[in-house]
Amino acid sequence: MNFSLINWPAVLVAGLSAFAVGGIWYSRMLFGNAWMTDSNLTEEQIKQGNKGKIFGFTAVFSLLMAINLAIFLADAKTDVAWGAEAGFLAGTWTFCAIAIHSLFELKGWRHIFINGGYSVVSLTLMGTIIGLWR
C-alpha cells in the first residue's frame, strides 16, 4: 500500500458524507419513524441523548471507515467505478455484521434493512468520492 496515493481531503469529505446520508436516511421523510419504532425509541429519549458524544463518535468512526476504505483503494489504478464497487463491497460486509447483531437482539428485518442499508449506501458513496477524487 502506498500512502502517498491517498487523497486526504477526499477521505475527509468521504467521512463527512456519512452525516449527509444519515441525515436524509434517518429523517422522518425516509426511514426515521420506522427506525424509531423498531428501535423502541421515543423522541423524548432521543432528545435526552448526549449529542456531543453521539455526533463526536459518529464523526470519528465515519472518518476511520473512510481511511480504511482509502487504504484499500490506495492504488494508481483506482477510479470511480472501482471506488464505488469497493465501497459497496465494504457496505455488504457491514450489512452482514449489522444483520448478525440485530438477529441476536431479536430485531426485525425492517430494522436490519434500515441500518444495513444506510451502511451500504454511505460506504458506496465514500468509495465513489475516494475513487472520483484522485
N, C-alpha and C positions, 0 to 999 in steps of 0.2 A: 504494500500500500504506500502511496506517495502523498503525504500530507500537503505538499505544495499544489496538488491538483484540487484541493478543497477550496471552494469559494465561500469564505466565512460570512460575508454579507448575505449570500444566498441561504446559508444554513440558518442564520438569524431570522430571515424573512420566512423560511420554511417552518421553523419552530413556532414563530408567532402566528402563522397561518392557522394553526390548530385552534387559536382563540376565535378567529373569524368563523371557521367551520362550526366550532362548538356553540358559538352564539346563535347561529342560524339553526343548527341541528336540534338543540335543546330549547329552542324558543317555543312559545305557545302555538305559533303558526305551523310548526312542523311536528316535532315529537315530544315537546316539553310536558304537555298534560299527560300523555301516556306514560312517559318515563317517571313522572312524579307518582302516578298511580301504582305502577309496577314496582317502584322503589319504596312504596309505603311512606312517602314523604308528603308533608303539607307545606304550603307556602310559609307558614309561620316557622316551621322547623328549618326551612332553607334560609329564611331571613336571619335566624339565630346563628347560622354557621359563621365561622371566623373567615371572613372574606380574604384577609391578608394571607392567611395560611393556605386557603384553598387555591387562590389565584397565584400566589407565590410558588407553591409546589407544582402547580399545573404548568407554570412557565418553565421551571427547572426541568421537569420531566419531558415537556414538549421539546425543549432545546436538546436534551440528551437523546431523544428519539431522532431528531434531525441530524445531530452529529453522528450518531451510529449509522444512519442511512447514508450520510455523506461519505463516511469511511468506506462503506461497501461500494459506493459509486465513484470512488477516487481512482478513476481510470480515464486516460485520454480518449477512449472510445465512447464514453458515456454521452448519450444525447437525451433529448426529451422523451423519446419513446422508451428507452431503457430505464430512465429515471422513473417514469410513471409505472412501468411494469414492476420494477424493484419495489417501489412504494406499495403497489397493490399486493405483491407477494408478502411484504412485511406486514401489511394490514391483515392478510389472511392468517398469518401466524398469531397476531394479537387477537383476532376474532376468535380463533380456536381456544386460546388461553382464557379469554373472557367467557366463552361458552362453557368451558370446563368448570370454572369457578362458579358461574351462575347456576349450573345444573346442581352442584353440591349445595348451593344456597337456596335451592328449590325455587328459582326464578323461572318465569315462563319464557317461551320462545320469543314473544314480542319484546321483552326486556333484553334478551340476548341480541336480537337483531338491531335494536336501537343502539345499544352500547357498542356492539361489534361492528355495526355499520358505520358508526362515527369513526371508529379506528381505521377501517378500510378506506373511507373517503379521505380522512385527514392525512394518512400516510401516503396515499396515492397522490394527493396534492403536494405534499412535501417532496416526494420523489420527482414530480413534474417540475417543481420550482428549481430543485437542485440540478436536474438534468438540463433544463432550459437555460439556466443562468450559469453557463460555463465560462 
